[in-house]
Amino acid sequence: MRVLALAILAIGAGAAVAPAQAQTYDPSYPVCLHVYGRISYYECRYTSLPQCNMSASGRSAQCVINPYYAYAGVPSAHRNKRYRSAY
């Protein structure tokens, strides 16, 4: 029983020592570069897909749309307004 408790404690301590993952998406940019390799990461510093594709050229990478882009869901005031004529 004591060996089992020590094994669980060792596994818990090992998991706590592992580096924490940071947020991968920057909400300021609409396009991200997903770089593949031993360490896979996202680089969200692009304003358009052609700009990102130039950076991804020749690398093991793919351009993706940022799902957390801050201005993606802001509706336009003119587009959603309904105007009624007087009855």
N, C-alpha and C positions, 0 to 999 in steps of 0.2 A: 504494500500500500504506500509505503514511504517512497519507494522508487517511482511509482506512478505520479505521485504529487510532485516530486522533483523534476520528472520529465515534462509535466505540464507547465511548471514554473519556467523551465529552460526554454520551452517553445514560445511561451508568452514573452519572455525577455528578448528572445531573438527577433520576434515580430516587431517589438517596440523599437529596436535598434535600426530597422530598415528605414531608408530615406522616405520621406513623405512626398506624395505627388502634388504638385501645384496645379492651379487652374490652367488648362491648356488653351482655352480660347480667350482672345482679347476682344471685348465687345466694341472696340473702337474701329475695327476694320471689317469690311464685308467678306473678304476672301482669305482663306488660310491655306498654307502649304503643309501637307501631311508628308513628312519625311520618314521613310522606312529604313530599317537597318537593325543593328544589335539593340540600339536604343531608338524607339520610335517616338516622334514628337511632332507637335503642331507649331507652326510659325505663322502667326496671324499679323502680318504687316503689309498686306497688299490691298490696294483700292480697286483692282479690277482683275478679271480672269486672265486677260492677255499679259498683264504685268507679272502675275504669278506663274503663268506657263513659261515665260522667259527664264525665270529663276529655276523652275523645275526641270528644264531641258538638260538632258544628260545625267540626271540624278535619279535615284530610286525614290521618286516623290510623286505626289498627285495633288492637284489643286481642288479644294472643296469650298463650298459656300459655308460661311460661318453661321451656325444656328443661333448664336447668342449675340448677333450684331445688334447694337443698341437702337438703330434707327429703322430696322426692317419692318417693325409692326406699327409704326406711327402713321395713322391714316391722314390723308389730306383733308382739310376742312371743307374744301369746295367739292370734293368728290362724294362725300357722304351726306351732304346737305340736301334736303328736299324742300323745294319751294312750292308753296301752295298759292293758288290764286284766290282772290276774295270770292266768297260765295254769294 
